[in-house]
Amino acid sequence: MDPSPEPRARSIRVLAIGGGTGLSMLLRGLKHYVARRRQPNQHRLPIADLSAMVTVTDDGGSSGRLRREYRVLPPGDIRNCLVALSQDEALLSRLFQYRFPAGHRSLGGHSFGNLFLTALTNVTGDFSEAVRLSGQVLAIRGHIYPSTPQNVTLEAELESGRHISGETRISASRGRIRRVFLIPRRAKPVPEVLEAIRKADLILIGPGSLYTSIIPNLLVDGVAAAICRSKATRIYIANLMTQPGETQGYSVADHIRAIYQHTNLDLLDWAIVNRAVVSPGSLRRYRRWGAEPVAPSVVELERLGLRVLAGNFLLQDHIVRHDTARLARAILRHFAVPVADVEEAPIRPRRVNESTSDRGPISVVRGTGVASGK
């Protein structure tokens, strides 16, 4: 008789919501912790299922051209998420990201992955099915869903009262935004999105552009209400830097308030904020562009009823960005059942105030409060 199986920690279902580079960055870090069927020691990995809900309001660049010419949903953000979740970011992934030189009359500026998704949509008659089949080609570790099957347009009302239509024009305007809308107003969600929300144990919102990547997902009909009803732990991952015009001067709490004002719902339980200091050189460079580090505003977040996980999630080279591996480890250490011997980095049971060798002390305050790590 075989010995009794080793007790298994319960794996969790994770849903990430966003768009742009922020979402693909997050997925790239989390994918290493997704259990794969029929693989040894997969019971040790904490994520049973990883799904992504991706905004589809992009109307610029290659995505915008394909959207206008072929009436397909914009494929760019979806493509980046496919590559981020691919099992091996080698030849096929590089092929999907290949961009034709700008000098070519018809292909210039297009990425191969965008063209592939557009062609597959025309073959299957369904963009979501094209995304699913592309995921099989790339052997992705998870599921990717467009937020809506409808060809929606993002519209903004600025604080000046001016209305701007189109994501690219909104981003370029650098005006202070009062509110954004989807046209049509009641865009229907992809059914799999609502199912992923219902089944999720952990819902991650962000990082990403507040008004063009995050909020548009929450404006799709029924999505915010489904998140509000969910029994999942709902976490906002704060941006590192403000965006000129759109979120200039915003703190993390200001981002949360904008989400609540657009949805009329208190959607979040936790906020993950960076407390590491941006280097003087990066700070000077970003200030020339009109951007500043996003203030953590921990006290304000507590007043909003959120708990806070603060730590060093910063990676700095020529740009300021999140450290994908460090962020993924922090999320799973604090919000998943701790397990050992994970694929990318060890995740083990941790005592309150225990010191970690690479990132300094971490503490968790139960109830409303702050969990922090250097």
Secondary structure, 3 states (H helix, E strand, C coil): CCCCCCCCCCCEEEEEEECHHHHHHHHHHHHHHECCCCCCCHHHCCEEEEEEEECCCCCCHHHHHHHHHHCCCCCHHHHHHHHHHECCCCHHHHHHHCECCCCCCCCCCCEHHHHHHHHHHHHHCCHHHHHHHHHHHHCECCEEEECCCCCCEEEEEECCCCEEECHHHHHHHCCCEEEEEEECCCCCCCHHHHHHHHHCCEEEECCCCHHHHHHHHHHCCCHHHHHHHCCCEEEEECCCECCCCCCCCCEHHHHHHHHHHHHCCCCCCEEEEECCCCCHHHHHHHHHCCCCECECCHHHHHHCCCEEEEECCEEECCCEEECHHHHHHHHHHHHCCCCCCCCCCCCCCCCCCCEECCCEEEECCCCCCEEEEC
